[in-house]
Amino acid sequence: MAEQNTTNIARQGVSHEELRERMQEIERIFGAISDSADSHIKTTCPYRDTAQRCTAKFECRFVAGHGPHKSQCGWDGSDDYQLGWFPPQPAMEKPI
């Protein structure tokens, strides 16, 4: 299938060399996007919104406050945010 697509492109006036160069440019662009995302995810909790509220549906030790204001995120960026996530509690087994 890829061979057929490159043949069609060659018929449209794009040489295999131009196609290779374009593919390398696309790979470079997506590589940069991926590198940026990898860097960003290490320093930004995915459950923290722009208003600094925690949107996680599980317990996290970085959540500050109690009661109705419990959603304020207290993570300061100094630790790996995943260290604050408490594992889900195991389901209780039904008695036999």
Biopython code that builds the backbone (N, CA, C, O; Angstrom):
import numpy as np
from Bio.PDB.StructureBuilder import StructureBuilder

atoms = [
    (1, "MET", "N", (0.824, -1.199, 0.000)),
    (1, "MET", "CA", (0.000, 0.000, 0.000)),
    (1, "MET", "C", (0.866, 1.260, 0.000)),
    (1, "MET", "O", (0.594, 2.201, -0.745)),
    (2, "ALA", "N", (1.923, 1.278, 0.846)),
    (2, "ALA", "CA", (2.809, 2.435, 0.898)),
    (2, "ALA", "C", (3.499, 2.643, -0.443)),
    (2, "ALA", "O", (3.693, 3.777, -0.881)),
    (3, "GLU", "N", (3.868, 1.542, -1.092)),
    (3, "GLU", "CA", (4.527, 1.644, -2.399)),
    (3, "GLU", "C", (3.585, 2.288, -3.410)),
    (3, "GLU", "O", (4.003, 3.116, -4.219)),
    (4, "GLN", "N", (2.308, 1.903, -3.359)),
    (4, "GLN", "CA", (1.325, 2.478, -4.275)),
    (4, "GLN", "C", (1.183, 3.975, -4.005)),
    (4, "GLN", "O", (1.100, 4.764, -4.947)),
    (5, "ASN", "N", (1.155, 4.378, -2.733)),
    (5, "ASN", "CA", (1.032, 5.797, -2.395)),
    (5, "ASN", "C", (2.232, 6.599, -2.887)),
    (5, "ASN", "O", (2.068, 7.700, -3.413)),
    (6, "THR", "N", (3.440, 6.054, -2.720)),
    (6, "THR", "CA", (4.621, 6.786, -3.193)),
    (6, "THR", "C", (4.635, 6.858, -4.710)),
    (6, "THR", "O", (5.104, 7.846, -5.276)),
    (7, "THR", "N", (4.133, 5.837, -5.373)),
    (7, "THR", "CA", (4.048, 5.866, -6.832)),
    (7, "THR", "C", (3.080, 6.950, -7.267)),
    (7, "THR", "O", (3.367, 7.681, -8.214)),
    (8, "ASN", "N", (1.943, 7.072, -6.602)),
    (8, "ASN", "CA", (0.973, 8.115, -6.926)),
    (8, "ASN", "C", (1.568, 9.501, -6.701)),
    (8, "ASN", "O", (1.334, 10.411, -7.497)),
    (9, "ILE", "N", (2.333, 9.670, -5.629)),
    (9, "ILE", "CA", (2.957, 10.961, -5.353)),
    (9, "ILE", "C", (3.989, 11.276, -6.425)),
    (9, "ILE", "O", (4.088, 12.414, -6.885)),
    (10, "ALA", "N", (4.760, 10.260, -6.823)),
    (10, "ALA", "CA", (5.758, 10.473, -7.873)),
    (10, "ALA", "C", (5.079, 10.926, -9.165)),
    (10, "ALA", "O", (5.627, 11.748, -9.899)),
    (11, "ARG", "N", (3.902, 10.398, -9.441)),
    (11, "ARG", "CA", (3.165, 10.812, -10.644)),
    (11, "ARG", "C", (2.700, 12.262, -10.533)),
    (11, "ARG", "O", (2.477, 12.921, -11.549)),
    (12, "GLN", "N", (2.555, 12.753, -9.325)),
    (12, "GLN", "CA", (2.093, 14.119, -9.116)),
    (12, "GLN", "C", (3.243, 15.123, -9.143)),
    (12, "GLN", "O", (3.051, 16.298, -8.833)),
    (13, "GLY", "N", (4.420, 14.667, -9.508)),
    (13, "GLY", "CA", (5.543, 15.583, -9.644)),
    (13, "GLY", "C", (6.420, 15.681, -8.413)),
    (13, "GLY", "O", (7.262, 16.576, -8.341)),
    (14, "VAL", "N", (6.255, 14.795, -7.440)),
    (14, "VAL", "CA", (7.090, 14.789, -6.245)),
    (14, "VAL", "C", (8.028, 13.592, -6.357)),
    (14, "VAL", "O", (7.584, 12.449, -6.463)),
    (15, "SER", "N", (9.308, 13.865, -6.332)),
    (15, "SER", "CA", (10.284, 12.779, -6.464)),
    (15, "SER", "C", (10.382, 11.990, -5.157)),
    (15, "SER", "O", (9.955, 12.448, -4.097)),
    (16, "HIS", "N", (10.947, 10.815, -5.264)),
    (16, "HIS", "CA", (11.148, 9.988, -4.069)),
    (16, "HIS", "C", (12.061, 10.691, -3.072)),
    (16, "HIS", "O", (11.884, 10.558, -1.861)),
    (17, "GLU", "N", (13.024, 11.429, -3.573)),
    (17, "GLU", "CA", (13.941, 12.178, -2.691)),
    (17, "GLU", "C", (13.180, 13.271, -1.948)),
    (17, "GLU", "O", (13.380, 13.460, -0.748)),
    (18, "GLU", "N", (12.303, 13.996, -2.658)),
    (18, "GLU", "CA", (11.484, 15.032, -2.008)),
    (18, "GLU", "C", (10.558, 14.408, -0.969)),
    (18, "GLU", "O", (10.365, 14.952, 0.118)),
    (19, "LEU", "N", (9.997, 13.268, -1.319)),
    (19, "LEU", "CA", (9.114, 12.574, -0.391)),
    (19, "LEU", "C", (9.885, 12.168, 0.861)),
    (19, "LEU", "O", (9.392, 12.341, 1.976)),
    (20, "ARG", "N", (11.084, 11.634, 0.686)),
    (20, "ARG", "CA", (11.905, 11.220, 1.818)),
    (20, "ARG", "C", (12.226, 12.429, 2.702)),
    (20, "ARG", "O", (12.157, 12.336, 3.928)),
    (21, "GLU", "N", (12.577, 13.565, 2.082)),
    (21, "GLU", "CA", (12.872, 14.777, 2.840)),
    (21, "GLU", "C", (11.653, 15.277, 3.606)),
    (21, "GLU", "O", (11.767, 15.708, 4.753)),
    (22, "ARG", "N", (10.496, 15.219, 2.971)),
    (22, "ARG", "CA", (9.257, 15.647, 3.646)),
    (22, "ARG", "C", (8.931, 14.738, 4.822)),
    (22, "ARG", "O", (8.513, 15.201, 5.883)),
    (23, "MET", "N", (9.126, 13.442, 4.621)),
    (23, "MET", "CA", (8.864, 12.490, 5.712)),
    (23, "MET", "C", (9.830, 12.723, 6.879)),
    (23, "MET", "O", (9.434, 12.618, 8.040)),
    (24, "GLN", "N", (11.084, 13.035, 6.577)),
    (24, "GLN", "CA", (12.055, 13.330, 7.629)),
    (24, "GLN", "C", (11.662, 14.591, 8.390)),
    (24, "GLN", "O", (11.818, 14.655, 9.609)),
    (25, "GLU", "N", (11.154, 15.588, 7.679)),
    (25, "GLU", "CA", (10.707, 16.825, 8.326)),
    (25, "GLU", "C", (9.513, 16.552, 9.233)),
    (25, "GLU", "O", (9.446, 17.064, 10.350)),
    (26, "ILE", "N", (8.575, 15.749, 8.752)),
    (26, "ILE", "CA", (7.421, 15.388, 9.583)),
    (26, "ILE", "C", (7.884, 14.622, 10.820)),
    (26, "ILE", "O", (7.392, 14.866, 11.922)),
    (27, "GLU", "N", (8.816, 13.706, 10.644)),
    (27, "GLU", "CA", (9.358, 12.947, 11.779)),
    (27, "GLU", "C", (10.040, 13.884, 12.777)),
    (27, "GLU", "O", (9.898, 13.705, 13.987)),
    (28, "ARG", "N", (10.777, 14.879, 12.282)),
    (28, "ARG", "CA", (11.438, 15.843, 13.166)),
    (28, "ARG", "C", (10.407, 16.654, 13.953)),
    (28, "ARG", "O", (10.577, 16.879, 15.152)),
    (29, "ILE", "N", (9.347, 17.088, 13.286)),
    (29, "ILE", "CA", (8.304, 17.881, 13.945)),
    (29, "ILE", "C", (7.614, 17.059, 15.027)),
    (29, "ILE", "O", (7.473, 17.516, 16.161)),
    (30, "PHE", "N", (7.184, 15.846, 14.680)),
    (30, "PHE", "CA", (6.500, 15.016, 15.675)),
    (30, "PHE", "C", (7.442, 14.584, 16.794)),
    (30, "PHE", "O", (7.012, 14.409, 17.934)),
    (31, "GLY", "N", (8.726, 14.410, 16.475)),
    (31, "GLY", "CA", (9.708, 14.086, 17.510)),
    (31, "GLY", "C", (9.833, 15.216, 18.514)),
    (31, "GLY", "O", (9.920, 14.973, 19.718)),
    (32, "ALA", "N", (9.842, 16.458, 18.024)),
    (32, "ALA", "CA", (9.918, 17.619, 18.914)),
    (32, "ALA", "C", (8.664, 17.725, 19.782)),
    (32, "ALA", "O", (8.749, 18.044, 20.969)),
    (33, "ILE", "N", (7.514, 17.460, 19.192)),
    (33, "ILE", "CA", (6.264, 17.486, 19.962)),
    (33, "ILE", "C", (6.306, 16.419, 21.050)),
    (33, "ILE", "O", (5.932, 16.678, 22.193)),
    (34, "SER", "N", (6.756, 15.232, 20.698)),
    (34, "SER", "CA", (6.848, 14.137, 21.663)),
    (34, "SER", "C", (7.825, 14.460, 22.783)),
    (34, "SER", "O", (7.533, 14.207, 23.952)),
    (35, "ASP", "N", (8.991, 15.022, 22.435)),
    (35, "ASP", "CA", (9.979, 15.395, 23.455)),
    (35, "ASP", "C", (9.412, 16.440, 24.409)),
    (35, "ASP", "O", (9.623, 16.365, 25.619)),
    (36, "SER", "N", (8.693, 17.412, 23.860)),
    (36, "SER", "CA", (8.088, 18.453, 24.682)),
    (36, "SER", "C", (7.044, 17.862, 25.623)),
    (36, "SER", "O", (6.982, 18.228, 26.797)),
    (37, "ALA", "N", (6.230, 16.958, 25.110)),
    (37, "ALA", "CA", (5.202, 16.317, 25.944)),
    (37, "ALA", "C", (5.849, 15.478, 27.039)),
    (37, "ALA", "O", (5.384, 15.491, 28.179)),
    (38, "ASP", "N", (6.914, 14.747, 26.712)),
    (38, "ASP", "CA", (7.615, 13.943, 27.715)),
    (38, "ASP", "C", (8.162, 14.824, 28.826)),
    (38, "ASP", "O", (8.065, 14.472, 30.002)),
    (39, "SER", "N", (8.731, 15.956, 28.469)),
    (39, "SER", "CA", (9.276, 16.882, 29.455)),
    (39, "SER", "C", (8.165, 17.487, 30.305)),
    (39, "SER", "O", (8.297, 17.590, 31.525)),
    (40, "HIS", "N", (7.083, 17.884, 29.669)),
    (40, "HIS", "CA", (5.962, 18.537, 30.357)),
    (40, "HIS", "C", (5.279, 17.590, 31.348)),
    (40, "HIS", "O", (4.918, 18.007, 32.448)),
    (41, "ILE", "N", (5.102, 16.337, 30.973)),
    (41, "ILE", "CA", (4.376, 15.401, 31.839)),
    (41, "ILE", "C", (5.154, 15.105, 33.109)),
    (41, "ILE", "O", (4.561, 14.698, 34.109)),
    (42, "LYS", "N", (6.466, 15.298, 33.094)),
    (42, "LYS", "CA", (7.274, 15.054, 34.288)),
    (42, "LYS", "C", (7.157, 16.179, 35.302)),
    (42, "LYS", "O", (7.495, 15.995, 36.471)),
    (43, "THR", "N", (6.686, 17.331, 34.874)),
    (43, "THR", "CA", (6.618, 18.488, 35.767)),
    (43, "THR", "C", (5.205, 19.023, 35.963)),
    (43, "THR", "O", (5.015, 20.013, 36.670)),
    (44, "THR", "N", (4.231, 18.399, 35.361)),
    (44, "THR", "CA", (2.856, 18.887, 35.450)),
    (44, "THR", "C", (1.914, 17.723, 35.720)),
    (44, "THR", "O", (1.822, 16.792, 34.920)),
    (45, "CYS", "N", (1.220, 17.778, 36.836)),
    (45, "CYS", "CA", (0.259, 16.722, 37.148)),
    (45, "CYS", "C", (-0.906, 16.806, 36.169)),
    (45, "CYS", "O", (-1.481, 17.879, 35.988)),
    (46, "PRO", "N", (-1.262, 15.694, 35.536)),
    (46, "PRO", "CA", (-2.352, 15.732, 34.559)),
    (46, "PRO", "C", (-3.723, 15.975, 35.183)),
    (46, "PRO", "O", (-4.688, 16.246, 34.468)),
    (47, "TYR", "N", (-3.818, 15.881, 36.505)),
    (47, "TYR", "CA", (-5.103, 16.085, 37.178)),
    (47, "TYR", "C", (-5.236, 17.486, 37.774)),
    (47, "TYR", "O", (-6.235, 17.782, 38.430)),
    (48, "ARG", "N", (-4.256, 18.341, 37.559)),
    (48, "ARG", "CA", (-4.286, 19.710, 38.074)),
    (48, "ARG", "C", (-4.747, 20.633, 36.955)),
    (48, "ARG", "O", (-4.123, 20.696, 35.896)),
    (49, "ASP", "N", (-5.842, 21.349, 37.195)),
    (49, "ASP", "CA", (-6.359, 22.228, 36.144)),
    (49, "ASP", "C", (-5.731, 23.620, 36.245)),
    (49, "ASP", "O", (-4.897, 23.861, 37.118)),
    (50, "THR", "N", (-6.122, 24.526, 35.368)),
    (50, "THR", "CA", (-5.520, 25.860, 35.324)),
    (50, "THR", "C", (-5.866, 26.707, 36.546)),
    (50, "THR", "O", (-5.187, 27.698, 36.816)),
    (51, "ALA", "N", (-6.903, 26.336, 37.287)),
    (51, "ALA", "CA", (-7.276, 27.050, 38.515)),
    (51, "ALA", "C", (-6.632, 26.399, 39.740)),
    (51, "ALA", "O", (-7.016, 26.687, 40.873)),
    (52, "GLN", "N", (-5.648, 25.516, 39.508)),
    (52, "GLN", "CA", (-4.902, 24.822, 40.567)),
    (52, "GLN", "C", (-5.781, 23.886, 41.387)),
    (52, "GLN", "O", (-5.498, 23.626, 42.556)),
    (53, "ARG", "N", (-6.845, 23.384, 40.773)),
    (53, "ARG", "CA", (-7.725, 22.430, 41.449)),
    (53, "ARG", "C", (-7.367, 21.024, 40.995)),
    (53, "ARG", "O", (-6.961, 20.799, 39.855)),
    (54, "CYS", "N", (-7.530, 20.088, 41.918)),
    (54, "CYS", "CA", (-7.297, 18.683, 41.594)),
    (54, "CYS", "C", (-8.589, 18.109, 41.027)),
    (54, "CYS", "O", (-9.656, 18.245, 41.626)),
    (55, "THR", "N", (-8.483, 17.471, 39.872)),
    (55, "THR", "CA", (-9.658, 16.885, 39.234)),
    (55, "THR", "C", (-9.647, 15.363, 39.312)),
    (55, "THR", "O", (-10.500, 14.704, 38.717)),
    (56, "ALA", "N", (-8.677, 14.799, 40.050)),
    (56, "ALA", "CA", (-8.570, 13.342, 40.158)),
    (56, "ALA", "C", (-9.776, 12.781, 40.895)),
    (56, "ALA", "O", (-10.332, 13.417, 41.790)),
    (57, "LYS", "N", (-10.164, 11.583, 40.502)),
    (57, "LYS", "CA", (-11.289, 10.904, 41.144)),
    (57, "LYS", "C", (-10.777, 9.869, 42.150)),
    (57, "LYS", "O", (-11.468, 8.899, 42.460)),
    (58, "PHE", "N", (-9.578, 10.084, 42.647)),
    (58, "PHE", "CA", (-8.979, 9.201, 43.643)),
    (58, "PHE", "C", (-8.245, 10.081, 44.646)),
    (58, "PHE", "O", (-8.088, 11.280, 44.418)),
    (59, "GLU", "N", (-7.796, 9.500, 45.748)),
    (59, "GLU", "CA", (-7.121, 10.266, 46.790)),
    (59, "GLU", "C", (-5.689, 10.604, 46.392)),
    (59, "GLU", "O", (-4.988, 9.804, 45.773)),
    (60, "CYS", "N", (-5.281, 11.806, 46.765)),
    (60, "CYS", "CA", (-3.916, 12.261, 46.522)),
    (60, "CYS", "C", (-3.462, 13.030, 47.757)),
    (60, "CYS", "O", (-4.205, 13.861, 48.279)),
    (61, "ARG", "N", (-2.254, 12.758, 48.223)),
    (61, "ARG", "CA", (-1.782, 13.416, 49.449)),
    (61, "ARG", "C", (-1.483, 14.893, 49.241)),
    (61, "ARG", "O", (-1.309, 15.622, 50.218)),
    (62, "PHE", "N", (-1.417, 15.356, 47.996)),
    (62, "PHE", "CA", (-1.138, 16.766, 47.734)),
    (62, "PHE", "C", (-2.389, 17.643, 47.748)),
    (62, "PHE", "O", (-2.278, 18.867, 47.685)),
    (63, "VAL", "N", (-3.556, 17.049, 47.829)),
    (63, "VAL", "CA", (-4.788, 17.837, 47.845)),
    (63, "VAL", "C", (-4.901, 18.527, 49.197)),
    (63, "VAL", "O", (-4.856, 17.884, 50.245)),
    (64, "ALA", "N", (-5.048, 19.849, 49.154)),
    (64, "ALA", "CA", (-5.120, 20.644, 50.382)),
    (64, "ALA", "C", (-6.567, 20.970, 50.713)),
    (64, "ALA", "O", (-7.415, 21.058, 49.826)),
    (65, "GLY", "N", (-6.833, 21.144, 51.978)),
    (65, "GLY", "CA", (-8.162, 21.537, 52.428)),
    (65, "GLY", "C", (-9.035, 20.342, 52.765)),
    (65, "GLY", "O", (-8.675, 19.193, 52.513)),
    (66, "HIS", "N", (-10.173, 20.637, 53.332)),
    (66, "HIS", "CA", (-11.121, 19.612, 53.736)),
    (66, "HIS", "C", (-12.525, 20.077, 53.365)),
    (66, "HIS", "O", (-12.748, 21.254, 53.082)),
    (67, "GLY", "N", (-13.432, 19.170, 53.370)),
    (67, "GLY", "CA", (-14.821, 19.511, 53.092)),
    (67, "GLY", "C", (-15.015, 19.985, 51.664)),
    (67, "GLY", "O", (-14.428, 19.418, 50.743)),
    (68, "PRO", "N", (-15.837, 21.025, 51.460)),
    (68, "PRO", "CA", (-16.160, 21.457, 50.101)),
    (68, "PRO", "C", (-14.968, 22.075, 49.359)),
    (68, "PRO", "O", (-15.003, 22.172, 48.132)),
    (69, "HIS", "N", (-13.913, 22.496, 50.074)),
    (69, "HIS", "CA", (-12.752, 23.112, 49.434)),
    (69, "HIS", "C", (-11.590, 22.139, 49.310)),
    (69, "HIS", "O", (-10.442, 22.551, 49.147)),
    (70, "LYS", "N", (-11.888, 20.856, 49.388)),
    (70, "LYS", "CA", (-10.868, 19.827, 49.378)),
    (70, "LYS", "C", (-10.136, 19.726, 48.040)),
    (70, "LYS", "O", (-9.094, 19.075, 47.971)),
    (71, "SER", "N", (-10.634, 20.333, 47.002)),
    (71, "SER", "CA", (-10.070, 20.120, 45.679)),
    (71, "SER", "C", (-8.840, 20.978, 45.354)),
    (71, "SER", "O", (-8.288, 20.844, 44.262)),
    (72, "GLN", "N", (-8.394, 21.852, 46.263)),
    (72, "GLN", "CA", (-7.234, 22.697, 45.966)),
    (72, "GLN", "C", (-5.960, 21.860, 45.935)),
    (72, "GLN", "O", (-5.648, 21.167, 46.903)),
    (73, "CYS", "N", (-5.222, 21.921, 44.824)),
    (73, "CYS", "CA", (-3.999, 21.142, 44.673)),
    (73, "CYS", "C", (-2.871, 21.817, 45.446)),
    (73, "CYS", "O", (-2.628, 23.013, 45.278)),
    (74, "GLY", "N", (-2.190, 21.063, 46.282)),
    (74, "GLY", "CA", (-1.089, 21.602, 47.070)),
    (74, "GLY", "C", (0.275, 21.142, 46.585)),
    (74, "GLY", "O", (1.277, 21.351, 47.269)),
    (75, "TRP", "N", (0.327, 20.522, 45.415)),
    (75, "TRP", "CA", (1.605, 20.039, 44.895)),
    (75, "TRP", "C", (2.467, 21.224, 44.490)),
    (75, "TRP", "O", (2.021, 22.101, 43.751)),
    (76, "ASP", "N", (3.712, 21.247, 44.978)),
    (76, "ASP", "CA", (4.602, 22.381, 44.702)),
    (76, "ASP", "C", (5.631, 22.098, 43.610)),
    (76, "ASP", "O", (6.457, 22.955, 43.296)),
    (77, "GLY", "N", (5.582, 20.906, 43.035)),
    (77, "GLY", "CA", (6.486, 20.568, 41.954)),
    (77, "GLY", "C", (7.812, 19.996, 42.401)),
    (77, "GLY", "O", (8.640, 19.638, 41.564)),
    (78, "SER", "N", (8.039, 19.899, 43.721)),
    (78, "SER", "CA", (9.337, 19.438, 44.203)),
    (78, "SER", "C", (9.483, 17.920, 44.146)),
    (78, "SER", "O", (10.601, 17.425, 44.004)),
    (79, "ASP", "N", (8.414, 17.185, 44.250)),
    (79, "ASP", "CA", (8.446, 15.726, 44.186)),
    (79, "ASP", "C", (7.744, 15.258, 42.920)),
    (79, "ASP", "O", (7.054, 16.026, 42.250)),
    (80, "ASP", "N", (7.933, 13.997, 42.611)),
    (80, "ASP", "CA", (7.171, 13.384, 41.528)),
    (80, "ASP", "C", (5.711, 13.372, 41.973)),
    (80, "ASP", "O", (5.387, 12.797, 43.012)),
    (81, "TYR", "N", (4.834, 13.997, 41.202)),
    (81, "TYR", "CA", (3.425, 14.083, 41.597)),
    (81, "TYR", "C", (2.794, 12.714, 41.790)),
    (81, "TYR", "O", (1.845, 12.582, 42.564)),
    (82, "GLN", "N", (3.299, 11.682, 41.099)),
    (82, "GLN", "CA", (2.710, 10.350, 41.225)),
    (82, "GLN", "C", (2.923, 9.758, 42.614)),
    (82, "GLN", "O", (2.203, 8.841, 43.008)),
    (83, "LEU", "N", (3.908, 10.271, 43.366)),
    (83, "LEU", "CA", (4.126, 9.788, 44.726)),
    (83, "LEU", "C", (2.960, 10.147, 45.644)),
    (83, "LEU", "O", (2.776, 9.525, 46.690)),
    (84, "GLY", "N", (2.181, 11.141, 45.256)),
    (84, "GLY", "CA", (1.039, 11.549, 46.065)),
    (84, "GLY", "C", (-0.205, 10.727, 45.831)),
    (84, "GLY", "O", (-1.176, 10.852, 46.577)),
    (85, "TRP", "N", (-0.197, 9.894, 44.818)),
    (85, "TRP", "CA", (-1.388, 9.132, 44.495)),
    (85, "TRP", "C", (-1.459, 7.899, 45.381)),
    (85, "TRP", "O", (-0.528, 7.095, 45.435)),
    (86, "PHE", "N", (-2.574, 7.769, 46.069)),
    (86, "PHE", "CA", (-2.783, 6.585, 46.892)),
    (86, "PHE", "C", (-3.339, 5.479, 46.007)),
    (86, "PHE", "O", (-4.213, 5.731, 45.178)),
    (87, "PRO", "N", (-2.844, 4.263, 46.174)),
    (87, "PRO", "CA", (-3.392, 3.175, 45.359)),
    (87, "PRO", "C", (-4.852, 2.939, 45.702)),
    (87, "PRO", "O", (-5.258, 3.164, 46.842)),
    (88, "PRO", "N", (-5.642, 2.494, 44.748)),
    (88, "PRO", "CA", (-7.047, 2.211, 45.039)),
    (88, "PRO", "C", (-7.156, 1.097, 46.079)),
    (88, "PRO", "O", (-6.364, 0.154, 46.096)),
    (89, "GLN", "N", (-8.134, 1.232, 46.919)),
    (89, "GLN", "CA", (-8.355, 0.216, 47.948)),
    (89, "GLN", "C", (-8.880, -1.054, 47.297)),
    (89, "GLN", "O", (-9.734, -0.989, 46.412)),
    (90, "PRO", "N", (-8.374, -2.219, 47.729)),
    (90, "PRO", "CA", (-8.877, -3.467, 47.143)),
    (90, "PRO", "C", (-10.357, -3.653, 47.481)),
    (90, "PRO", "O", (-10.832, -3.252, 48.544)),
    (91, "ALA", "N", (-11.049, -4.262, 46.561)),
    (91, "ALA", "CA", (-12.474, -4.529, 46.775)),
    (91, "ALA", "C", (-12.635, -5.551, 47.893)),
    (91, "ALA", "O", (-11.862, -6.503, 48.005)),
    (92, "MET", "N", (-13.632, -5.337, 48.696)),
    (92, "MET", "CA", (-13.904, -6.268, 49.797)),
    (92, "MET", "C", (-14.501, -7.544, 49.201)),
    (92, "MET", "O", (-15.392, -7.496, 48.352)),
    (93, "GLU", "N", (-14.000, -8.656, 49.656)),
    (93, "GLU", "CA", (-14.549, -9.927, 49.185)),
    (93, "GLU", "C", (-15.882, -10.185, 49.877)),
    (93, "GLU", "O", (-16.057, -9.872, 51.054)),
    (94, "LYS", "N", (-16.798, -10.748, 49.141)),
    (94, "LYS", "CA", (-18.086, -11.099, 49.713)),
    (94, "LYS", "C", (-17.930, -12.366, 50.541)),
    (94, "LYS", "O", (-17.267, -13.314, 50.120)),
    (95, "PRO", "N", (-18.543, -12.378, 51.719)),
    (95, "PRO", "CA", (-18.462, -13.597, 52.512)),
    (95, "PRO", "C", (-19.198, -14.757, 51.819)),
    (95, "PRO", "O", (-20.213, -14.575, 51.147)),
    (96, "ILE", "N", (-18.656, -15.907, 52.010)),
    (96, "ILE", "CA", (-19.271, -17.082, 51.383)),
    (96, "ILE", "C", (-20.313, -17.681, 52.288)),
    (96, "ILE", "O", (-20.940, -18.679, 51.932)),
]
sb = StructureBuilder()
sb.init_structure("model")
sb.init_model(0)
sb.init_chain("A")
sb.init_seg("    ")
for serial, (resi, resn, name, xyz) in enumerate(atoms, 1):
    if name == "N":
        sb.init_residue(resn, " ", resi, " ")
    sb.init_atom(name, np.array(xyz, "f"), 0.0, 1.0, " ", f" {name:<3s}", serial, name[0])
structure = sb.get_structure()
